[in-house]
């Protein structure tokens, strides 16, 4: 299992195993957004991965699901249970997660398109 910890925008741990992506949220910031606790997302239910690089505002990585509606923008991502906010210092972790998920998605679909 691969584990990534983010401190920006609340304490969030992202874990990835062969079948699931886990988002474990702790801290006051996540509680205030109503996002406290753990969520497990089956990898085969992820339809897309969007990454917005941080600038003046936080960056985010968002996992689109086949059955869900995607929210766009940092403000909406901060309240989205399928998104994780990150700082410039945490950018490499977010990129690594994006690469892992896209690789798993391409293995599932048999394509090598990074625009999944």
Secondary structure, 3 states (H helix, E strand, C coil): CEEEEECCCCEEEEEECCCEEEEEEECHHHHHCCCCEEEEEEHHHEEEEEEECCCCCCEEEEEEECCCCCCCCHHHHCCCCCEEEECHHHHHHHHHHHHHHHHHHHHHHCCCCCCC
